[in-house]
């Protein structure tokens, strides 16, 4: 490591900043640390003040941020006092405990809860605990745009909030805006890696070198951070084989990219896939990242299909097969001719379903296919996609079937489950939940205390766990969602569960 010292100018005598506990998300960087009792050290500069930029760091009237939300009560249909008498800590723990592998309908419902504008927990506590839990879950889900909007709405004027904003900015290619905020708002207490990165981006290489040496003197950098920052400042420094590679944070990810050693995002947490959607990536890499995000619901179907339709595939198989199938299906549907659609629909299904993208295909074209008069396999595929689309309730399904499972699915979609016989035990549990007029005893107390948010999250958990075999849990979860006025979400989740094994 002797070579890295050749460009360092000296030491900056500043006190160490107290490190904040790491987030539950292991990829969140410690790019901002809580200052504790120490005042943040000033950013050194050898080039004078940078030009003023139009950056506003807002602050809520409620400093806890518990009221921040992108969706109003009128838009969500949820009560303004969503958390009732729960404490902030209890609500935050409930968000963290929701299972990770949710169906699209339950993912959508969880997202609505996380984005809802509320009065905050009536049981008291540090409201920022709940706010940060909401943001962290969105980040974990890969919903960076939602997380960014929520952070900007609430204000990024605290270290914990800015830390998340900085990470999202790095993954979305908005690091300049983040560095501008960092420069104009010293109260957010940046740690040294972020300082070095932003100083260097501003062209203040000498100050960046001094800051890096200070961080080394204080012993607050990992060997990987030290080496990456040094190589970021001086391209002539060679790699050190003795430095073990750590799980990257967004900052170390971008540093490796800057020195010409980019990391593939496929093995990294979902949020890193957004880095491959930038214009600097090739079309294939963009599609692969978009597919990964679309599978989880973090990217809209429109976003994925916009990429598919962007240009002509240059090869066959894999993403190219899906792009070609998407283009053929899109063109066929635009004709409105059922015979033309039938010719390409099976090929599209065979390309998308094995890749786990049938829900995305349904979101994009399910409602358009529902009213077409198709026969045979094309009719079955169209029915499946129509039932899987978010608009499935009330769609004019043209398919008629003598199959008991199909008849029951259509009855659920038409909100008349009582008119069809449940053909199996799973269908019977769904039917029971859809027709029940009572709320499970385990959740009734939460509803009595107006803890609707907790009841929704517990119902999501109960449904997700019940889908693995606890049919009573499925029935109870559906009944609870209906009691909360979430009939459509309950129906969508039920249909998705019933369609796991296809239709007859």
Secondary structure, DSSP 8 states (H G I E B T S, - for coil): -GGGGGG----------------SSTT---SB---TTS-------SS-------------SSTT-TT--SB-HHHH---TTTTTT--HHHHHHHHHHS-SS--HHHHHHHHHHHHB-----TT-S-HHHHHHHHHHHHHHTT-HHHHHHHHHHH---SHHHHHHHHHHHHHHT-HHHHHHHHHH-GGG-B-HHHHHHHHHHTT-HHHHHHHHHHHHHHT-S-HHHHHHHHHHH-TTS---TTS------HHHHHHHHHTT----STTS-GGGGGGGGSTTS-HHHHHHHHHHHHHHTSS-HHHHHHHHTSS--SS-SHHHHHHHHHHHHHHHHHHT-HHHHHHHHHHHHHHHGGGT-HHHHHHHHHHHHHTS---HHHHHHHHHHHHHSTT-TT---------HHHHHHHHHHTT-GGGS---SHHHHHHHHHHH--S--HHHHHHHHTT-HHHHHHHHHHHHHHHTTT-HHHHHHHHHHHHHTT-HHHHHHHHHHHHGGG---
